[in-house]
């Protein structure tokens, strides 16, 4: 094995060992979401927002009346 071969192997090993900073940030955010995931969905409005968002995507428009609320069903949607 020549010194050029060793240098090539070392360069390849070093290039795969470097992890970009954005990947570390993504891993940290993902870990926080896994740890605190139940807190994110603990709010009662979360599922309402998801349902309205799906309705908006399905119909391509904003609703005119509140169709998902129990207490304000049929009222103007704001």
GIGI-V832926 format. One record per pair of residues at least 12 apart in sequence whose ideal C-beta (glycine too) atoms are under 10 Angstrom apart, sorted by sequence separation. I is the first residue (numbers start at 0). J is the second residue. D is the distance in Angstrom with one decimal. If there is no record, write none. Layout:
{{I;J;D} {I;J;D}}
This chain:
{{54;66;7.5} {63;75;7.3} {64;76;5.6} {65;77;8.4} {54;67;8.0} {62;75;9.8} {63;76;6.1} {51;65;9.0} {62;76;4.8} {51;66;8.5} {61;76;7.1} {50;66;9.1} {51;67;6.4} {50;67;5.4} {51;68;9.9} {47;65;9.7} {48;67;9.8} {47;67;5.8} {46;67;9.1} {47;68;7.6} {51;76;8.4}}
